[in-house]
């Protein structure tokens, strides 16, 4: 149904959490395939891509998401930063967004103190009120929209998106 575009800004161990969250969606048919998007290749990314069956796309910062969208096999994509983990009934929400042909973003959940909570609340409000949100919020959109010059107007999904960037995996 969708191609997952996982944006890797650095060799963050949170990438493994993001990929692990996508596995049930692959089994349920919500996620068809996944691509790791990065500005540079590394041994870490090549190893993770090979082990997880993901493709690897490298491009400069301004074109990274557009290049990933061009390489996507599905007409709809889920663009998500490595270390961000969807929760709740996210697979149902993504399937509903695609069925309704409605670009959407998740509800951002902060980690940390009051400053992060305030930032998350502001981003969630902007997504709800103005239909705009940063890609860190997990964007579900037609691939053509990501290849264009303007970002699609979005609605906010009730499913949470948890920020695990920079956190070490627990054994």
C-alpha positions in Angstrom: 0.0 0.0 0.0 2.8 2.5 0.9 6.5 2.7 0.6 8.3 3.7 3.8 10.9 6.4 3.3 13.1 6.4 6.4 15.2 9.6 6.5 18.5 8.9 8.2 20.3 12.1 9.3 23.1 10.3 11.0 24.0 6.7 12.0 21.5 6.7 14.8 20.7 3.5 16.7 17.0 4.8 16.7 16.9 3.7 13.1 16.5 0.1 14.3 13.5 1.1 16.4 11.9 2.7 13.4 12.5 -0.4 11.2 11.2 -2.7 13.9 8.0 -0.7 14.1 7.5 -1.2 10.4 7.7 -5.0 10.4 4.1 -5.7 11.5 2.9 -3.2 8.9 4.8 -5.2 6.2 3.1 -8.4 7.5 -0.3 -6.7 7.4 0.3 -5.3 3.9 0.2 -1.6 4.9 3.9 -1.1 4.1 5.0 -2.6 0.8 8.7 -1.8 0.9 11.1 0.5 2.6 13.9 2.8 1.5 16.6 4.4 3.7 17.3 7.9 2.6 20.6 9.6 3.5 22.9 12.4 2.4 25.8 10.0 2.5 26.5 6.3 2.5 28.1 4.5 5.4 29.0 0.9 6.3 26.3 1.1 9.0 23.6 2.1 6.5 24.7 -0.5 3.9 24.6 -3.2 6.6 21.2 -2.2 7.9 19.8 -1.9 4.4 21.1 -5.3 3.4 20.0 -7.0 6.6 16.5 -5.5 6.6 15.8 -5.8 2.8 15.6 -2.0 2.4 16.8 0.0 -0.6 19.3 2.8 0.0 19.0 6.2 -1.7 21.6 8.9 -1.3 21.2 12.5 -2.4 21.8 16.0 -1.3 19.7 17.6 1.5 17.3 19.6 -0.7 16.6 16.6 -3.0 16.7 13.8 -0.6 12.9 13.3 -0.1 12.2 13.9 -3.8 14.8 11.3 -4.8 13.3 8.8 -2.3 9.8 9.5 -3.7 11.1 8.9 -7.2 12.5 5.5 -6.1 9.3 4.5 -4.3 7.4 1.6 -5.7 4.0 2.6 -4.2 1.9 5.6 -5.3 1.7 6.6 -1.6 4.6 7.0 0.9 5.2 7.2 4.6 8.2 9.6 5.1 9.6 9.2 8.6 12.8 10.2 10.3 15.0 7.4 11.8 14.3 7.2 15.5 10.7 8.2 15.2 8.4 5.3 16.1 4.6 5.3 15.3 2.3 3.9 18.0 -1.3 3.2 18.7 -3.5 2.1 15.8 -1.1 3.7 13.3 -1.4 1.1 10.6 -5.2 1.6 10.5 -4.7 5.4 10.4 -2.2 5.1 7.5 -4.6 2.8 5.6 -7.5 5.2 6.2 -5.4 8.2 5.0 -4.5 6.4 1.8 -8.1 5.2 1.2 -9.4 8.7 1.7 -6.6 10.2 -0.4 -5.8 12.6 2.4 -2.2 13.5 3.1 -1.6 13.2 6.9 0.9 13.4 9.7 1.0 11.7 13.1 0.5 13.3 16.5 3.9 14.1 17.8 4.7 12.9 21.4 7.6 14.6 23.1 10.3 13.0 25.1 12.0 15.0 27.8 11.0 18.1 29.7 8.6 21.0 29.4 10.4 22.7 26.5 10.1 19.5 24.3 6.4 19.2 25.3 5.7 22.7 24.3 7.5 22.3 21.0 5.4 19.1 20.3 2.2 20.9 21.2 3.1 23.8 18.9 3.9 21.4 16.0 0.7 19.5 16.5 -1.4 22.7 16.6 0.2 23.9 13.4 -0.6 20.6 11.7 -4.2 20.8 12.9 -4.8 24.5 12.2 -2.7 25.2 9.1 -2.2 21.8 7.5 1.6 22.1 7.7 4.1 20.0 9.6 7.8 19.0 9.5 8.8 15.7 8.0 9.8 14.5 11.5 6.1 14.1 12.2 5.8 11.2 9.8 4.2 12.3 6.5 1.7 10.1 4.6 1.3 11.5 1.1 1.2 10.7 -2.6 4.7 10.2 -3.9 4.1 12.9 -6.6 3.4 15.5 -3.8 6.9 14.9 -2.5 8.5 15.4 -5.9 6.8 18.8 -6.2 7.9 22.2 -5.0 5.2 22.7 -2.4 4.4 20.4 0.5 0.9 19.0 0.6 -1.7 20.3 3.0 -2.1 17.6 5.7 -4.5 16.6 8.5 -3.3 15.2 11.8 -3.8 11.5 12.6 -4.7 10.5 16.1 -1.9 7.9 16.3 1.2 9.1 18.3 4.7 9.3 16.9 7.3 8.8 19.6 10.7 10.4 19.4 13.5 7.9 20.1 16.2 9.7 18.2 19.6 9.4 19.8 18.4 6.8 22.4 20.3 3.6 22.8 18.4 0.4 22.2 17.7 -1.7 25.3 18.6 -5.3 25.1 
